[in-house]
Each structure stands twice: as structure tokens, then as C-alpha cells.
Amino acid sequence: MEKRELNDDEKYMKEAIKQARKAYKIGESPIGCVIVYQNKIIARGYNRRNIDKTTLGHAEITAIRKASKVIGDWRLEDCTIYVTLEPCQMCAGAIVQARIPRVVIGAMNPKAGCAGSVLNLLEIPQFNHQCDVERGVLADECSGLMSSFFRELREQKKNK
């Protein structure tokens, strides 16, 4: 079978998945994120909410903070953010506030997603900034990671 080449969105989502696997290994919800500027990853993040004991320990918040340091500005106007799971309301708000023009999402989150599932904070026309959103990039791989994690968590709780 011939191996097809990954497009850029898939290539960068694979990098976000690597970050999600780091979260998985430390017992965090496996959500990963990378931010790309001029075809180069400038920031990475993965969930660390429980480890760091902070509500702000989401992959996107970590990556946005790092990218802002690299760019030297809070505005990330020429960046693309890749995240393995649809952002929550906090992260979607941070993405809009950071002026990130493009958001690429792996799996959707029907229970808490704010990029089209529960709400769509990224494309509200009344805000002064909206994002171009690409959904479903490597969705099966991203959702499979989440499913495995929560299946293992349920098993651990059941066996206690």
C-alpha cells in the first residue's frame, strides 16, 4: 500500500497529538496543542490542570502564553493554532483575544466545545475578531486518544 503524504494541517496536528500523549502519560486529559508561525512551530502545550492544580492548565493557554513570548506580543495575528480537541469556552475566548486567525481542530467536544458544538465563540460576527476554523483534522486519531484515556480511567476506578 502506498503511503500518502500528510498535508500541512495533518503534519501539525500530528505534533499536537504528540503533546496530547504527554498529557496522557501524566494522567491528564490527553489534549495537545501547537501554534505555527511562518511554517514553524513556535509553541507547544498539553493539559496540566491536575498536575499544576490550576484551572488555567489547558493546552491552548500554555501554548498561547509561550507563543506570545516568542512573538513578543499578545497579538498572534499571523499564527495558526492546532488543537486535538475542540476548545472550551476559556480557551476559545483566549484564542479570540489573541487574535489568532486560524484554528485547526481534531475532535469535536459535544459536551463542552465552544467552536461549534455547544457554542461557537470563534466565529461570532459581533466580536471584533473571528477565526477561520477547520474541523475534523485527524479526528479519529484525536478522539481515539480521548476514548482510550477515559476507558482506562473508568477501569481504574472500577478496580479500586
DSSP file with accessible surface (Angstrom, degrees, kcal/mol):
  #  RESIDUE AA STRUCTURE BP1 BP2  ACC     N-H-->O    O-->H-N    N-H-->O    O-->H-N    TCO  KAPPA ALPHA  PHI   PSI    X-CA   Y-CA   Z-CA
    1    1 A M              0   0  240      0, 0.0     2,-0.3     0, 0.0     0, 0.0   0.000 360.0 360.0 360.0 134.2    0.0    0.0    0.0
    2    2 A E        -     0   0  185      1,-0.1     2,-0.5     0, 0.0     0, 0.0  -0.549 360.0-130.5 -77.7 134.2    1.3    3.4   -1.0
    3    3 A K        -     0   0  196     -2,-0.3     2,-0.2     1,-0.0    -1,-0.1  -0.742  21.6-142.3 -86.4 126.0    1.9    5.9    1.9
    4    4 A R        -     0   0  151     -2,-0.5     2,-0.2     1,-0.1    -1,-0.0  -0.563  20.1-108.4 -86.4 152.4    0.3    9.2    1.1
    5    5 A E        -     0   0  178     -2,-0.2     2,-0.2     1,-0.1    -1,-0.1  -0.548  31.7-118.2 -77.9 142.7    2.0   12.4    2.2
    6    6 A L        -     0   0   76     -2,-0.2     2,-0.1     1,-0.1    -1,-0.1  -0.568  23.8-129.2 -76.1 141.6    0.4   14.4    5.0
    7    7 A N     >  -     0   0   83     -2,-0.2     4,-2.7     1,-0.1     5,-0.2  -0.353  35.2 -95.1 -79.6 173.8   -0.8   17.9    4.2
    8    8 A D  H  > S+     0   0   85      1,-0.2     4,-2.7     2,-0.2     5,-0.3   0.900 124.8  52.6 -59.5 -42.6    0.4   20.7    6.5
    9    9 A D  H  > S+     0   0   25      1,-0.2     4,-2.2     2,-0.2    -1,-0.2   0.925 113.0  44.5 -61.3 -41.6   -2.7   20.6    8.7
   10   10 A E  H  > S+     0   0   24      2,-0.2     4,-2.4     1,-0.2    -2,-0.2   0.914 111.6  53.8 -67.6 -40.7   -2.2   16.9    9.3
   11   11 A K  H  X S+     0   0   93     -4,-2.7     4,-1.2     1,-0.2    -2,-0.2   0.941 113.9  40.7 -59.2 -47.5    1.5   17.3    9.9
   12   12 A Y  H  X S+     0   0   12     -4,-2.7     4,-1.9     1,-0.2    -1,-0.2   0.849 111.4  56.2 -73.9 -31.1    1.0   19.9   12.6
   13   13 A M  H  X S+     0   0    0     -4,-2.2     4,-2.7    -5,-0.3    -1,-0.2   0.889 102.3  57.2 -66.6 -34.9   -2.0   18.0   14.1
   14   14 A K  H  X S+     0   0   70     -4,-2.4     4,-1.8     1,-0.2    -1,-0.2   0.886 106.1  50.4 -59.4 -37.9    0.4   15.0   14.5
   15   15 A E  H  X S+     0   0   41     -4,-1.2     4,-1.5     2,-0.2    -1,-0.2   0.887 108.8  50.4 -67.5 -38.5    2.6   17.3   16.5
   16   16 A A  H  X S+     0   0    0     -4,-1.9     4,-2.2     1,-0.2    -2,-0.2   0.894 107.4  55.0 -64.8 -37.4   -0.4   18.4   18.6
   17   17 A I  H  X S+     0   0    2     -4,-2.7     4,-2.4     1,-0.2    -2,-0.2   0.893 102.4  56.5 -63.2 -37.4   -1.1   14.7   19.1
   18   18 A K  H  X S+     0   0  112     -4,-1.8     4,-1.2     1,-0.2    -1,-0.2   0.903 107.9  48.4 -59.9 -39.1    2.4   14.2   20.4
   19   19 A Q  H  X S+     0   0    8     -4,-1.5     4,-1.6     1,-0.2     3,-0.4   0.913 108.2  53.9 -66.6 -41.0    1.7   16.8   23.0
   20   20 A A  H  X S+     0   0    0     -4,-2.2     4,-2.4     1,-0.2    -2,-0.2   0.883 103.9  56.2 -60.8 -37.8   -1.6   15.1   23.9
   21   21 A R  H  X S+     0   0  109     -4,-2.4     4,-2.3     1,-0.2    -1,-0.2   0.845 102.2  56.3 -64.5 -31.8    0.3   11.9   24.5
   22   22 A K  H  X S+     0   0   96     -4,-1.2     4,-1.0    -3,-0.4    -1,-0.2   0.919 108.2  47.4 -63.7 -42.7    2.5   13.7   27.0
   23   23 A A  H ><>S+     0   0    0     -4,-1.6     5,-2.9     1,-0.2     3,-0.7   0.926 109.8  53.6 -62.5 -43.9   -0.7   14.7   29.0
   24   24 A Y  H ><5S+     0   0   46     -4,-2.4     3,-1.8     1,-0.2    -2,-0.2   0.922 104.5  55.4 -55.3 -46.3   -1.9   11.1   28.7
   25   25 A K  H 3<5S+     0   0  178     -4,-2.3    -1,-0.2     1,-0.3    -2,-0.2   0.762 109.6  45.8 -62.6 -27.2    1.3    9.8   30.3
   26   26 A I  T <<5S-     0   0   68     -4,-1.0    -1,-0.3    -3,-0.7    -2,-0.2   0.270 123.1-101.6-101.0  11.6    1.0   12.0   33.3
   27   27 A G  T < 5S+     0   0   45     -3,-1.8     2,-0.3     1,-0.3    -3,-0.2   0.661  79.7 130.1  82.3  17.7   -2.7   11.1   33.8
   28   28 A E  S   <S-     0   0    3     -5,-2.9    -1,-0.3    -6,-0.2    -2,-0.1  -0.682  74.7 -82.0 -98.3 157.0   -4.1   14.3   32.4
   29   29 A S        -     0   0   22     -2,-0.3     2,-2.1     1,-0.1    18,-0.4  -0.376  54.8-113.6 -54.2 127.5   -6.9   14.5   29.7
   30   30 A P        +     0   0    1      0, 0.0     2,-0.5     0, 0.0   -10,-0.2  -0.435  63.8 140.9 -76.9  81.1   -4.9   13.9   26.5
   31   31 A I        -     0   0   20     -2,-2.1    16,-1.8   -11,-0.2     2,-0.3  -0.984  24.5-179.1-122.3 129.4   -5.3   17.3   24.8
   32   32 A G  E     -A   46   0A   0     -2,-0.5    52,-2.3    14,-0.2     2,-0.3  -0.895   5.7-172.3-129.8 161.3   -2.4   18.8   22.9
   33   33 A C  E     -AB  45  83A   0     12,-2.4    12,-2.3    -2,-0.3     2,-0.3  -0.997   7.4-173.5-152.4 143.6   -1.8   22.0   21.0
   34   34 A V  E     -AB  44  82A   0     48,-2.1    48,-3.0    -2,-0.3     2,-0.5  -0.981  14.3-147.2-135.1 152.1    0.8   23.6   18.8
   35   35 A I  E     -AB  43  81A   0      8,-2.4     7,-2.8    -2,-0.3     8,-1.2  -0.982  14.7-156.9-120.0 131.1    1.0   27.1   17.4
   36   36 A V  E     +AB  41  80A   8     44,-3.0    44,-2.1    -2,-0.5     2,-0.4  -0.900  12.6 179.0-113.7 134.7    2.6   27.7   14.0
   37   37 A Y  E >  S-AB  40  79A  65      3,-2.9     3,-1.0    -2,-0.4    42,-0.1  -0.997  75.3 -10.7-134.2 125.5    4.1   30.9   12.7
   38   38 A Q  T 3  S-     0   0  147     40,-0.6    -1,-0.1    -2,-0.4     3,-0.1   0.913 129.8 -53.5  49.7  49.7    5.6   31.2    9.2
   39   39 A N  T 3  S+     0   0  124      1,-0.2     2,-0.4    -3,-0.0    -1,-0.3   0.727 119.4 105.5  62.0  26.2    5.5   27.4    8.8
   40   40 A K  E <  S-A   37   0A 141     -3,-1.0    -3,-2.9     0, 0.0     2,-0.5  -0.999  74.9-119.0-136.8 136.6    7.4   26.8   12.1
   41   41 A I  E     +A   36   0A  30     -2,-0.4    -5,-0.2    -5,-0.2     3,-0.1  -0.616  34.3 171.1 -73.1 121.9    6.1   25.5   15.4
   42   42 A I  E     +     0   0A  24     -7,-2.8     2,-0.3    -2,-0.5    -1,-0.2   0.525  62.0  22.8-108.7 -11.8    6.8   28.3   17.9
   43   43 A A  E     -A   35   0A   5     -8,-1.2    -8,-2.4    27,-0.0     2,-0.3  -0.987  57.0-170.0-156.6 147.6    4.8   26.9   20.9
   44   44 A R  E     +A   34   0A  89     -2,-0.3     2,-0.3   -10,-0.2   -10,-0.2  -0.954  10.9 171.6-133.9 153.4    3.6   23.7   22.3
   45   45 A G  E     -A   33   0A   1    -12,-2.3   -12,-2.4    -2,-0.3     2,-0.3  -0.989  10.2-175.1-159.0 154.9    1.2   22.8   25.1
   46   46 A Y  E     -A   32   0A  49     -2,-0.3   -14,-0.2   -14,-0.2   -26,-0.1  -0.967  45.7 -74.6-147.3 159.6   -0.6   20.0   26.7
   47   47 A N        +     0   0    4    -16,-1.8    11,-0.2   -18,-0.4   -19,-0.1  -0.321  49.4 157.2 -60.4 134.8   -3.1   19.7   29.6
   48   48 A R     >  +     0   0   68      9,-3.2     4,-2.6     6,-0.1     6,-0.2  -0.065  27.7 127.1-143.9  29.6   -1.6   20.0   33.0
   49   49 A R  H  >>S+     0   0   98      8,-0.6     5,-1.6     1,-0.2     4,-0.6   0.919  80.4  36.1 -60.6 -47.6   -4.6   21.1   35.0
   50   50 A N  H  45S+     0   0   98      3,-0.2    -1,-0.2     2,-0.2     3,-0.1   0.913 118.6  49.3 -74.7 -43.3   -4.4   18.4   37.7
   51   51 A I  H  45S+     0   0   79      1,-0.2    -2,-0.2     6,-0.1    -1,-0.2   0.922 121.8  34.3 -61.5 -46.4   -0.6   18.3   37.9
   52   52 A D  H  <5S-     0   0   77     -4,-2.6    -1,-0.2     2,-0.2    -2,-0.2   0.514 103.0-133.1 -88.0  -6.7   -0.3   22.1   38.2
   53   53 A K  T  <5 +     0   0  179     -4,-0.6     2,-0.3    -5,-0.2    -3,-0.2   0.914  63.2 121.3  53.2  52.3   -3.5   22.4   40.2
   54   54 A T    > < -     0   0   53     -5,-1.6     3,-1.6    -6,-0.2    -1,-0.2  -0.996  66.6-139.9-145.8 138.4   -4.9   25.3   38.1
   55   55 A T  T 3  S+     0   0  104     -2,-0.3     3,-0.2     1,-0.3    -6,-0.1   0.775 105.8  62.4 -59.8 -28.5   -8.0   25.8   36.0
   56   56 A L  T 3  S+     0   0   85      1,-0.2     2,-0.9    -7,-0.1    -1,-0.3   0.400  70.5 106.3 -82.7   5.2   -5.7   27.6   33.5
   57   57 A G    <   +     0   0    4     -3,-1.6    -9,-3.2     4,-0.1    -8,-0.6  -0.016  46.8 132.8 -80.6  36.7   -3.6   24.5   32.9
   58   58 A H     >  -     0   0   21     -2,-0.9     4,-2.2   -11,-0.2     5,-0.2  -0.560  66.6-118.8 -87.4 152.5   -5.2   23.8   29.4
   59   59 A A  H  > S+     0   0    0      1,-0.2     4,-2.4    -2,-0.2     5,-0.2   0.885 112.1  50.0 -54.3 -45.4   -3.0   23.1   26.4
   60   60 A E  H  > S+     0   0    5      2,-0.2     4,-2.9     1,-0.2    -1,-0.2   0.901 109.0  50.6 -66.1 -40.8   -4.2   26.1   24.5
   61   61 A I  H  > S+     0   0   22      2,-0.2     4,-2.4     1,-0.2    -1,-0.2   0.933 112.0  48.1 -64.0 -44.4   -3.5   28.6   27.3
   62   62 A T  H  X S+     0   0   25     -4,-2.2     4,-2.3     1,-0.2    -2,-0.2   0.935 114.3  45.9 -60.2 -47.0    0.0   27.2   27.8
   63   63 A A  H  X S+     0   0    0     -4,-2.4     4,-2.9    -5,-0.2     5,-0.2   0.905 111.6  51.1 -66.6 -40.8    0.8   27.4   24.0
   64   64 A I  H  X S+     0   0   20     -4,-2.9     4,-2.4     2,-0.2    -1,-0.2   0.929 110.0  50.4 -62.0 -43.4   -0.7   30.9   23.7
   65   65 A R  H  X S+     0   0  128     -4,-2.4     4,-1.5    -5,-0.2    -2,-0.2   0.939 114.0  44.5 -59.9 -46.3    1.5   32.1   26.6
   66   66 A K  H  X S+     0   0  102     -4,-2.3     4,-2.0     1,-0.2    -2,-0.2   0.914 112.5  51.0 -65.8 -43.4    4.6   30.6   25.0
   67   67 A A  H  X S+     0   0    0     -4,-2.9     4,-3.0     1,-0.2     5,-0.3   0.893 106.2  55.5 -62.9 -38.9    3.8   31.9   21.5
   68   68 A S  H  X>S+     0   0   27     -4,-2.4     4,-2.3     1,-0.2     5,-1.2   0.885 107.4  49.9 -62.1 -36.8    3.3   35.4   22.9
   69   69 A K  H  <5S+     0   0  165     -4,-1.5    -1,-0.2     2,-0.2    -2,-0.2   0.912 112.5  46.9 -66.4 -42.1    6.8   35.3   24.4
   70   70 A V  H  <5S+     0   0   91     -4,-2.0    -2,-0.2     1,-0.2    -1,-0.2   0.936 118.9  39.5 -65.0 -46.6    8.3   34.2   21.1
   71   71 A I  H  <5S-     0   0   54     -4,-3.0    -1,-0.2     2,-0.2    -2,-0.2   0.810 103.7-131.5 -73.0 -31.1    6.5   36.8   19.0
   72   72 A G  T  <5S+     0   0   66     -4,-2.3     2,-0.3    -5,-0.3    -3,-0.2   0.754  76.3  77.8  83.1  25.7    6.9   39.5   21.6
   73   73 A D  S   <S-     0   0   59     -5,-1.2    -1,-0.3    -6,-0.2    -2,-0.2  -0.984  78.7-128.0-159.0 153.3    3.3   40.5   21.5
   74   74 A W  S    S+     0   0  122     -2,-0.3     2,-0.6    -3,-0.1    -6,-0.1   0.714  91.4  86.9 -78.1 -18.4   -0.1   39.3   22.9
   75   75 A R        -     0   0   95      1,-0.1    24,-0.2    -7,-0.1     2,-0.2  -0.723  54.7-176.1 -84.4 121.9   -1.4   39.5   19.3
   76   76 A L    >   +     0   0    2     22,-3.6     3,-1.7    -2,-0.6    -1,-0.1  -0.402  25.4 150.9-110.4  53.0   -0.8   36.3   17.4
   77   77 A E  T 3   +     0   0  104      1,-0.3    -1,-0.2    -2,-0.2    22,-0.1   0.635  68.3  43.1 -67.5 -19.0   -2.2   37.6   14.2
   78   78 A D  T 3  S+     0   0  121     -3,-0.2   -40,-0.6    22,-0.1    -1,-0.3   0.074  97.8  99.7-113.3  24.7   -0.1   35.6   11.8
   79   79 A C  E <   -B   37   0A   1     -3,-1.7    23,-0.9    20,-0.2     2,-0.4  -0.685  56.4-147.5-110.3 162.0   -0.4   32.3   13.6
   80   80 A T  E     -Bc  36 102A  26    -44,-2.1   -44,-3.0    -2,-0.2     2,-0.4  -0.994  14.2-149.6-123.9 135.6   -2.4   29.1   13.3
   81   81 A I  E     -Bc  35 103A   0     21,-2.3    23,-3.0    -2,-0.4     2,-0.5  -0.901   6.7-163.2-107.7 133.1   -3.3   27.1   16.4
   82   82 A Y  E     +Bc  34 104A   7    -48,-3.0   -48,-2.1    -2,-0.4     2,-0.4  -0.977  13.3 175.7-114.4 125.0   -3.8   23.3   16.2
   83   83 A V  E     -Bc  33 105A   0     21,-2.6    23,-2.2    -2,-0.5   -50,-0.2  -0.995  31.1-142.8-136.3 138.5   -5.6   21.6   19.0
   84   84 A T  E    S+     0   0A   5    -52,-2.3    23,-2.9    -2,-0.4     2,-0.4   0.730  88.8  36.9 -73.3 -23.2   -6.6   17.9   19.3
   85   85 A L  E    S- c   0 107A  16    -53,-0.3    23,-0.2    21,-0.2    -1,-0.1  -0.993  99.7 -92.0-132.3 140.6   -9.9   18.7   21.0
   86   86 A E        -     0   0    3     21,-2.4    -2,-0.1    -2,-0.4    26,-0.1  -0.166  56.3-104.0 -46.9 129.4  -12.4   21.5   20.4
   87   87 A P        -     0   0    0      0, 0.0    27,-3.3     0, 0.0    -1,-0.1  -0.218  27.8-125.9 -62.9 148.2  -11.6   24.3   22.7
   88   88 A C     >  -     0   0   22     25,-0.2     4,-3.0    -3,-0.1     5,-0.3  -0.190  40.8 -88.0 -76.8-179.3  -13.7   25.0   25.9
   89   89 A Q  H  > S+     0   0  119     23,-0.3     4,-2.1     1,-0.2     5,-0.2   0.881 127.8  50.3 -63.8 -37.4  -15.1   28.5   26.5
   90   90 A M  H  > S+     0   0   55      2,-0.2     4,-2.2     1,-0.2    -1,-0.2   0.948 115.7  41.1 -65.7 -48.0  -12.0   29.7   28.3
   91   91 A C  H  > S+     0   0    0      2,-0.2     4,-2.5     1,-0.2    -2,-0.2   0.894 113.6  52.0 -70.5 -40.1   -9.6   28.6   25.5
   92   92 A A  H  X S+     0   0    0     -4,-3.0     4,-2.3     1,-0.2    -1,-0.2   0.926 111.2  49.5 -60.9 -41.7  -11.9   29.7   22.7
   93   93 A G  H  X S+     0   0   27     -4,-2.1     4,-2.8    -5,-0.3    -2,-0.2   0.909 110.2  49.7 -62.7 -41.7  -12.1   33.1   24.4
   94   94 A A  H  X S+     0   0   24     -4,-2.2     4,-2.3     2,-0.2    -1,-0.2   0.893 109.0  52.7 -65.0 -37.8   -8.3   33.2   24.7
   95   95 A I  H  <>S+     0   0    0     -4,-2.5     5,-1.9     2,-0.2     4,-0.3   0.934 112.2  44.9 -63.2 -45.0   -7.9   32.3   21.0
   96   96 A V  H ><5S+     0   0    4     -4,-2.3     3,-1.6     1,-0.2    -2,-0.2   0.939 113.5  50.3 -63.6 -45.5  -10.2   35.2   20.0
   97   97 A Q  H 3<5S+     0   0  118     -4,-2.8    -1,-0.2     1,-0.3    -2,-0.2   0.844 107.4  53.8 -62.9 -33.4   -8.5   37.6   22.4
   98   98 A A  T 3<5S-     0   0    5     -4,-2.3   -22,-3.6    -5,-0.2    -1,-0.3   0.487 109.4-127.0 -78.5  -3.9   -5.0   36.6   21.0
   99   99 A R  T < 5 +     0   0   45     -3,-1.6   -20,-0.2    -4,-0.3    -3,-0.2   0.804  42.8 172.8  63.5  30.4   -6.3   37.4   17.5
  100  100 A I      < -     0   0    0     -5,-1.9    -1,-0.2     1,-0.2   -23,-0.2  -0.609  19.2-158.7 -71.5 120.5   -5.3   34.0   16.2
  101  101 A P        +     0   0   48      0, 0.0    31,-3.3     0, 0.0     2,-0.4   0.767  68.2  41.0 -77.0 -24.2   -6.8   34.0   12.7
  102  102 A R  E     -cd  80 132A  55    -23,-0.9   -21,-2.3    29,-0.2     2,-0.4  -0.986  58.4-173.3-135.2 132.7   -6.9   30.3   12.0
  103  103 A V  E     -cd  81 133A   0     29,-2.7    31,-2.8    -2,-0.4     2,-0.5  -0.986   5.2-165.2-125.4 127.2   -7.9   27.4   14.3
  104  104 A V  E     -cd  82 134A   0    -23,-3.0   -21,-2.6    -2,-0.4     2,-0.4  -0.967  12.4-166.6-115.8 123.0   -7.5   23.7   13.3
  105  105 A I  E     -cd  83 135A   0     29,-3.1    32,-2.1    -2,-0.5    31,-0.6  -0.894  15.8-165.7-115.2 138.6   -9.4   21.2   15.5
  106  106 A G  E    S+     0   0A   0    -23,-2.2    30,-0.8    -2,-0.4     2,-0.3   0.903  73.8  11.7 -79.3 -87.8   -9.0   17.4   15.6
  107  107 A A  E    S-c   85   0A   6    -23,-2.9   -21,-2.4    31,-0.1    -1,-0.3  -0.670  74.9-126.1 -96.4 146.5  -12.0   16.0   17.5
  108  108 A M        -     0   0   67     -2,-0.3    -1,-0.0   -23,-0.2     8,-0.0  -0.503  13.3-140.9 -84.0 159.3  -15.2   17.9   18.4
  109  109 A N    >>  -     0   0   38     -2,-0.2     4,-2.9     1,-0.1     3,-0.8  -0.820  15.4-175.9-125.7  89.0  -16.4   18.0   22.0
  110  110 A P  T 34 S+     0   0  103      0, 0.0    -1,-0.1     0, 0.0     6,-0.0   0.713  82.7  50.3 -62.7 -18.1  -20.2   17.7   22.1
  111  111 A K  T 34 S-     0   0  194      1,-0.1    -2,-0.0     7,-0.0     0, 0.0   0.741 134.3  -0.9 -90.6 -26.2  -20.3   18.2   25.9
  112  112 A A  T <4 S+     0   0   41     -3,-0.8   -23,-0.3   -26,-0.1     2,-0.2   0.349  87.1 133.9-148.0   8.0  -18.2   21.3   26.3
  113  113 A G     <> -     0   0    0     -4,-2.9     5,-2.5   -25,-0.1     6,-1.5  -0.442  30.1-171.0 -75.3 138.7  -16.9   22.5   22.9
  114  114 A C  T   5S+     0   0    4    -27,-3.3     7,-1.8     4,-0.2     8,-0.6  -0.133  71.7  77.3-120.8  35.9  -17.1   26.2   22.1
  115  115 A A  B   5S-E  120   0B   0      5,-0.2     5,-0.3     6,-0.2    -1,-0.2  -0.121 129.2 -43.8-128.7  30.6  -16.1   26.1   18.4
  116  116 A G  T   5S+     0   0   40      3,-3.3     4,-0.2    -3,-0.2    -2,-0.1   0.149 122.3  81.0 134.3 -21.4  -19.4   24.8   17.2
  117  117 A S  T   5S-     0   0   45      2,-0.4    -3,-0.2    -8,-0.1     3,-0.1   0.986 117.2  -4.0 -80.2 -67.4  -20.6   22.0   19.5
  118  118 A V  S   <S-     0   0   82     -5,-2.5     2,-0.3     1,-0.4    -4,-0.2   0.878 142.1  -8.5 -89.8 -48.8  -22.2   23.8   22.5
  119  119 A L        -     0   0   93     -6,-1.5    -3,-3.3    -7,-0.0    -1,-0.4  -0.861  60.0-135.1-135.0 171.5  -21.4   27.3   21.4
  120  120 A N  B >   +E  115   0B  47     -5,-0.3     3,-0.7    -2,-0.3    -5,-0.2  -0.683  32.8 159.7-133.1  82.1  -19.2   28.9   18.7
  121  121 A L  G >   +     0   0   32     -7,-1.8     3,-0.6    -2,-0.3    -6,-0.2   0.681  69.0  66.4 -73.9 -17.0  -17.2   31.6   20.3
  122  122 A L  G 3  S+     0   0    0     -8,-0.6     9,-3.2     1,-0.2    -1,-0.2   0.692 107.5  35.3 -80.0 -18.7  -14.7   31.6   17.4
  123  123 A E  G <  S+     0   0   74     -3,-0.7    -1,-0.2     7,-0.2    -2,-0.1   0.008  72.7 139.2-128.2  30.4  -17.0   32.8   14.7
  124  124 A I    X   -     0   0   46     -3,-0.6     3,-1.4     5,-0.2     5,-0.2  -0.653  42.3-152.0 -76.8 116.9  -19.3   35.3   16.4
  125  125 A P  T 3  S+     0   0  100      0, 0.0    -1,-0.2     0, 0.0     5,-0.1   0.761  89.8  64.3 -65.3 -22.5  -19.7   38.2   13.9
  126  126 A Q  T 3  S+     0   0  159      2,-0.0     2,-0.1    -3,-0.0     4,-0.1   0.708  86.0  87.9 -74.5 -20.3  -20.4   40.7   16.7
  127  127 A F  S <  S-     0   0   87     -3,-1.4     3,-0.0     1,-0.1    -5,-0.0  -0.431  87.8-121.6 -73.3 157.8  -16.9   40.3   18.1
  128  128 A N  S    S+     0   0  120      1,-0.1     2,-0.4    -2,-0.1    -1,-0.1   0.571  98.1  40.9 -76.9  -6.6  -14.1   42.4   16.7
  129  129 A H        -     0   0   29     -5,-0.2     2,-0.3     2,-0.0    -5,-0.2  -0.992  63.9-178.9-142.3 133.8  -12.2   39.2   15.7
  130  130 A Q        -     0   0   82     -2,-0.4     2,-0.3    -7,-0.1    -7,-0.2  -0.921  19.9-132.2-124.9 157.2  -13.4   35.9   14.2
  131  131 A C        -     0   0    8     -9,-3.2     2,-0.6    -2,-0.3   -29,-0.2  -0.808  13.3-125.1-108.9 150.6  -11.4   32.9   13.3
  132  132 A D  E     -d  102   0A  97    -31,-3.3   -29,-2.7    -2,-0.3     2,-0.5  -0.836  39.0-156.2 -86.4 122.7  -11.3   30.7   10.3
  133  133 A V  E     -d  103   0A  12     -2,-0.6     2,-0.5   -31,-0.2   -29,-0.2  -0.915  19.3-170.2-115.4 129.7  -12.0   27.2   11.7
  134  134 A E  E     -d  104   0A  84    -31,-2.8   -29,-3.1    -2,-0.5     2,-0.3  -0.977  18.3-166.3-113.0 122.2  -11.1   23.9   10.2
  135  135 A R  E     +d  105   0A  86     -2,-0.5   -29,-0.2   -31,-0.2   -28,-0.1  -0.820  55.4  28.3-111.9 150.3  -12.7   20.9   12.0
  136  136 A G    >   +     0   0   40    -30,-0.8     3,-1.3   -31,-0.6     2,-0.6   0.642  62.1 160.3  85.3  18.8  -12.1   17.2   11.9
  137  137 A V  T 3  S-     0   0   14    -32,-2.1    -1,-0.2     1,-0.3     5,-0.1  -0.632  85.4 -15.5 -77.6 118.2   -8.3   17.0   11.0
  138  138 A L  T 3> S+     0   0   34     -2,-0.6     4,-2.4     1,-0.1    -1,-0.3   0.854  90.6 162.3  53.2  39.4   -7.2   13.6   12.1
  139  139 A A  H <>  +     0   0   29     -3,-1.3     4,-3.2   -33,-0.3     5,-0.3   0.866  64.8  54.2 -56.9 -42.5  -10.4   13.4   14.1
  140  140 A D  H  > S+     0   0  143     -4,-0.2     4,-2.3     1,-0.2    -1,-0.2   0.921 110.9  45.1 -62.6 -43.1  -10.3    9.6   14.5
  141  141 A E  H  > S+     0   0   62      2,-0.2     4,-1.7     1,-0.2    -2,-0.2   0.927 116.0  47.0 -66.1 -42.0   -6.8    9.6   16.0
  142  142 A C  H  X S+     0   0    3     -4,-2.4     4,-1.5     1,-0.2    -2,-0.2   0.935 116.3  42.4 -66.6 -46.7   -7.6   12.5   18.3
  143  143 A S  H  X S+     0   0   47     -4,-3.2     4,-2.8     1,-0.2    -1,-0.2   0.862 110.0  58.8 -71.6 -30.8  -11.0   11.1   19.6
  144  144 A G  H  X S+     0   0   30     -4,-2.3     4,-2.6    -5,-0.3    -1,-0.2   0.889 103.5  52.1 -63.1 -38.2   -9.4    7.6   19.9
  145  145 A L  H  X S+     0   0   13     -4,-1.7     4,-2.2     2,-0.2    -1,-0.2   0.930 111.7  46.2 -63.1 -44.7   -6.8    9.0   22.3
  146  146 A M  H  X S+     0   0   28     -4,-1.5     4,-2.5     2,-0.2     5,-0.3   0.930 112.4  50.4 -63.4 -46.1   -9.6   10.6   24.4
  147  147 A S  H  X S+     0   0   62     -4,-2.8     4,-2.4     1,-0.2    -2,-0.2   0.918 111.1  48.6 -59.9 -44.7  -11.7    7.4   24.4
  148  148 A S  H  X S+     0   0   38     -4,-2.6     4,-2.5     2,-0.2    -1,-0.2   0.921 111.1  51.0 -60.9 -45.0   -8.7    5.2   25.4
  149  149 A F  H  X S+     0   0   15     -4,-2.2     4,-2.2     1,-0.2    -2,-0.2   0.946 114.0  41.8 -59.6 -50.0   -7.8    7.6   28.2
  150  150 A F  H  X S+     0   0   72     -4,-2.5     4,-2.4     2,-0.2    -1,-0.2   0.844 111.9  55.6 -73.3 -28.1  -11.3    7.7   29.7
  151  151 A R  H  X S+     0   0  127     -4,-2.4     4,-2.2    -5,-0.3    -1,-0.2   0.948 110.6  45.8 -63.9 -46.4  -11.8    3.9   29.2
  152  152 A E  H  X S+     0   0   92     -4,-2.5     4,-2.6     1,-0.2    -2,-0.2   0.897 111.0  53.2 -62.7 -40.1   -8.7    3.3   31.2
  153  153 A L  H  X S+     0   0   51     -4,-2.2     4,-2.2     2,-0.2    -1,-0.2   0.924 109.2  48.3 -62.0 -44.3   -9.8    5.8   33.9
  154  154 A R  H  X S+     0   0  151     -4,-2.4     4,-2.3     1,-0.2    -1,-0.2   0.905 111.5  50.9 -63.2 -39.7  -13.1    4.0   34.3
  155  155 A E  H  X S+     0   0   83     -4,-2.2     4,-2.1     2,-0.2    -2,-0.2   0.917 109.3  50.2 -63.5 -44.4  -11.3    0.7   34.6
  156  156 A Q  H  < S+     0   0  111     -4,-2.6     4,-0.2     1,-0.2    -1,-0.2   0.913 112.4  46.8 -61.0 -42.9   -9.0    2.0   37.2
  157  157 A K  H >< S+     0   0  147     -4,-2.2     3,-0.9     1,-0.2    -1,-0.2   0.882 111.7  51.5 -66.6 -38.0  -11.9    3.4   39.3
  158  158 A K  H 3< S+     0   0  146     -4,-2.3    -1,-0.2     1,-0.2    -2,-0.2   0.868 109.1  50.7 -66.8 -34.9  -13.8    0.1   38.9
  159  159 A N  T 3<        0   0  121     -4,-2.1    -1,-0.2    -5,-0.2    -2,-0.2   0.384 360.0 360.0 -86.6   2.6  -10.9   -1.9   40.1
  160  160 A K    <         0   0  213     -3,-0.9    -3,-0.0    -4,-0.2    -4,-0.0  -0.487 360.0 360.0 -81.2 360.0  -10.3    0.2   43.2
